[in-house]
Amino acid sequence: MDPHLLTGVLIEDRMRMGHRDRRDMKRTSRKKDSVWERWIESRFGLFLKRNAAVVRSLGIFIGVILLFVVCLPLYRGFVNGPLPVAVAQSTGFVLRVFGVDAQVSGTAVASSIFSVDVIPACTGLFAYVFLFAAVCAYPCRWVQKAIGVGLAFPAIYAINLIRMVSLFYIGAYLPRLFDAAHLLFWQSLMIASAVLIWLVWARRVSHVRR
């Protein structure tokens, strides 16, 4: 046999074997990928099935907060105007009841001992949004959710009013502690208050459901 012809046959056989090996490797890889994908899908599906209520509530909670953020331009006027003015008027009223010569002009509360300017972050809005989202996410009847939302606003408003009055006195008599009380203590306490209000409401709702 011609040596050149034999060499060509051997080369062709090796190429065919190489193609088969590569095809086998691809098939094996696809099988591994499909097995891995099925394992992931089964695990994820099982997790969703076991925790469907939790995942649904978490999705509603995040969705409501995102909705407030996206729709902020629609109610920005209320957040920057009537709400801070109302908080300032309420703060001035309580201070006058306690004997402070507080004067309110717009969002500013001034007296001979101290003065503050109420900005949107000082209205308790963020705590209320958190509480509103938590109430909406809780699995119960819409009537119970409406009651929870309706009671949440005055509760947060009252706690925030206590916050503003206490910060006024801290700024007047303990000015060194004002920043810490304003940025650390009361910010944390507002969120903690929202969580506590939600827990009390959720407990009552769960008892009613039973």
C-alpha positions, 0 to 999 in steps of 0.5 A: 500500500502506498505510504502516503495513502496509509498516512492519509487514512490514519489522519482521517481516522484520528480526525473522526475520533477527535470529532466524536470525542468532542461531541461526546464531551458536549453531550456530557456537558449538556447533561451535567448542565441540565442536571444542575439546572434541574437541581437549581429549579427544584431547590428554588421551586421547593423554597418558594413553595414552602415559603410562598406566604413570606416571599409574597409578603416581602414582595408586597413590602418592597413593592409598596416602598418602591411605589412611594419612591417612584410616585414622590413627585406626585405628592412632593408638594404635600411633603414639602408644604402642608405636612411640615407646616402642620408639624410646626404648628403642632409643635408650637402649640404644645410648647406654648402649653408648656409655657414656652413663648414659641412663635410659628412662621411656616415651618419655623418654630422660634422662641427666646431660648431656641428655634428649629425648622421642620423639614420633611425628614422631621415629619415622621413620613419615613416611619409612616411609609415603613409602617404602611408597607408592613401593614399592606404586606401582612396577610389579612383582610383589607378591612383590617389593613385599612384599620391598621393604616388609619390608626398608624398615621395618628400614632406616628404623628403623636410620637413624632410630635413628642420627638420635636418637643423633646428635641426643642428642649434638648437644643435649648438646655443640652445643645451638645447632645442635640445632634446625637439625639436628633440623628441617632436616638430619635431616628432609631426610635421612630423606626422602632416605634413603627415596628412596635406599632405593627407588632401590636396591630399584627398580634390583634389581627392574628387573634381576630383571625383565630 
